[in-house]
Amino acid sequence: MKDEIAILAEDREHGASELARRSLALLANRAQTSPATSCGGLITELNLIANRLRQTRPSMAPVQNLVGRWQSLLVCLPQEEVASLRPKIVALAQQLQDQSQQAVTAIARQTAALVGRSATVMTHSLSSTVVASFKILKEQGVNAVVTESRPLQEGYRLARQLSAWGIATTLITDAQMGLFVGKAKAIVVGADTLLNDGSVINKAGTLLLALAARRQNIPFYVASETFKRVSASPAQAHLEEKGPEELALEPQPGITLRNIYFDITPPDLISAYITEQGVYRQASELPFFTI
Amino acid sequence: MKDEIAILAEDREHGASELARRSLALLANRAQTSPATSCGGLITELNLIANRLRQTRPSMAPVQNLVGRWQSLLVCLPQEEVASLRPKIVALAQQLQDQSQQAVTAIARQTAALVGRSATVMTHSLSSTVVASFKILKEQGVNAVVTESRPLQEGYRLARQLSAWGIATTLITDAQMGLFVGKAKAIVVGADTLLNDGSVINKAGTLLLALAARRQNIPFYVASETFKRVSASPAQAHLEEKGPEELALEPQPGITLRNIYFDITPPDLISAYITEQGVYRQASELPFFTI
């Protein structure tokens, strides 16, 4: 169990929503295998694990929100026999995992409807919600403009996926954003976290793309599940800094290499939020995911 | 002679002003060694070489303007004996080379005065005028924030120079511009070309830095000699595209790699132009270099 939590704590491959689903799967598995002999004992043990999972990824809103929702529903389950409680807990976790997957599909459909046919769509970084949108958009004959997204080149990974689907894809350096934004019908980015005022935490460079899009009057859409939203303000937000070795630049005395991985895009630069609950043009209308 | 012109045509190491000075040195050398026996013959030959030099680097305004100025002054020289004409032509080339160097020094002094002491100065790409400014600024205890400037990492070369001078230098990816611009007291960039309306052609990403600076009310200065100015409008400007291999990303079928090397920053985003003729807050006041 400790090993499995450690794996989720160190995972750099998957997005926050995927890790929330994996956390729920881990909890469901423990509900089935726990040696607990009473309903109270089982629920206490699972809550402890759930809290540990949330502590290991404090900056991942979906882990907080989906696991938190699961915990709040756990106490409402009828506590009769531990043997009959186990499958109900598993079903609850499965239901939230499904809900999370359906949210992505709902967002992808709405994004495709907003963007329309034969459009050029530009994005930055690699968002699973944006990937799901492109999976529908490829049937609509879109082209893609993808930024490299230094340092880890998530954009190059996305470009390979899109081109494998037959989407004509242009890959540019992050610095060329201002040159290409005007060729797009719309910009669609994902979000790591939505803040209380509607600001968006996403891979560094997202703010620059939003500024360039506003300058040229290109719609800038954020495709994000509402369970990525937290009650923190931009001033309270912690922007993770990662190791300078990711920059692949030779260190040199006197040079400080910085690798802040995320930046914050303020709501006035966002044309609309595409969520599983609907499309919101105003940050003030954007709902919280209620636990 | 053809070889020397070819070297200047293919030079990727030096900025436009440096290449203009090298062109003048080459012309001065030819003025001394040409087998021409008459003043008219010598001037005709030199004009042909000057035209060829200008044709090889059509997008480099300093080559056009400084070599053009030299040509226009050439015809005013007293044409008596070819032996006495030669040193006058050499002196004319030397005078323009000196004038070009003095322009850089004048700009660097004004930049240092504008920026003041103990400031954090942010820049993008590698400009010899900005380097000259930092040479003065290092005595004023400044810090530097330097962007990587993909694809060729000119910013990394600059950071090494600045740190070797003892300037505390922070190096960031281009995508982090929005995160660091607010830490700077001023942004100072060079220019490849100034357009008729005061727009600036510089390394791709300059526009994004200007947008981020405006967003956070940080002064955005362009340090540039007036002989980088041309009469072309932004619509007429040609932005050089370079080979995709510079991106160091593995090519993939279906992915088009683009490497447009320059972008255009419009005058409304520029707080001031720092030139050898003075500091201009309005693009409309910015003088042309008169040939």
Interface residues (C-beta under 8 A of the other chain):
Chain A: T147 E148 S149 R150 P151 Q153 Y156 A159 R160 L162 S163 A164 G166 I167 A168 T169 T170 L171 I172 T173 D174 A175 Q176 M177 G178 L179 F180 K203 A204 G205 L207 L208 L211 A212 R215 L239 L247 L249 Q252 P253 G254 I255 T256 L257 R258 N259 I260 D263
Chain B: T147 E148 S149 R150 P151 Q153 Y156 A159 R160 L162 S163 A164 G166 I167 A168 T169 T170 L171 I172 T173 D174 A175 Q176 M177 G178 L179 F180 K203 A204 G205 L207 L208 L211 A212 R215 L239 L247 L249 Q252 P253 G254 I255 T256 L257 R258 N259 I260 D263
